[in-house]
Amino acid sequence: MRRVLESVRVGDVELDLLRPESPEGLIDEEAFADDEFLPYWAELWPAATALAESLPEVAGLRVIELGCGLGLPSLVAAARGAEVTATDWAQDAIDLLRENAGRNGLGLTAELWDWRAPRADCFDLALAADVLYEERNVEPLIARLRELAPLAYLGLAGRPYEAAFLRGAGRVVEVADRVVALG
């Protein structure tokens, strides 16, 4: 996988972010046939940037990001003093996030996890950016966010299943363009 290095600034945080040069080149027909797996993780999506820019005060909080991909919100939260657990179902995403955290001198935990399965730990804040590509993810995402943290920030991208998610999610507090908070 050929990669490119770019500098990304989010407020007071500047990061050197290594990412795949061509996400389309990572498409694996076998993986897609198995679980409709596409390398969504390999793009720096505008919703992830908007979410990172909209983070509340996170110093000292336990934060989890679901479907982290390149992990920009996780990296920014870690830089601002949060104890971060970033999760994705793509091992390549986790490996690259660990490398980017190290490259930027940041400590965080990056774990392989499919958020369609429950987990027992709890956090202060849950994050997710542009993760509603498929209808099958709506209910599991609602369930995980309710289980994981009393507050969640989501970066939205105008995907077709976001409206169904917001109807089922409960109390929504608008935060900024592309970002909503669920409390």
Phi, psi and omega in degrees: 000119175282139184233157176236151179249128176227152176268130181235129178247130174232103183058239182272003184251125174245130184233145167266115186246116175271132180214162178298139180292322183224091179304326179298330179290350181266357182295129182240113183300323180294316180295323178294317179297327182288311185212033182051036183282122173236151184281056177303330184299338192277355179259147169267095187282145177304326179295327178292320177295315179299319179296313179301321180289337184261006183302139174285185174298123185240355182305126178083354180274151170269118186238139173236138173246129178263135180060051191294333183057235179288345170077027181303312178300322178296316180296317179294317178299318178296318179296334181264014170097010177276154170269108193251136167242116179255134184231148174204160179265002178253118180300323179299323178296315180297315180298316181290324177296318177300318179296317179293322176299314178298317179303327182259008178067031183250143175260127172203164176258129177240121187233142171284121180200131175266111187287008169284347178255138180295162171218156190270338186281161182236155184225170176276328185214135175248143179234148172202135181234122173052055182250003185258057178286328188231145181301325182297347181268349185298301183297315178299324180294316177302313181298314182295317181297321178295323182284325193275323188202152178285345181222139178225141172245130179237134172269121182257156184227012181078024178289153184301331186264003179293323180297316178297320177299310183296324177296322184271348188281339181098218185294121180241132177242117180294134180251306180198173177307126179077353183234133175235152174249138176247125181235000000 
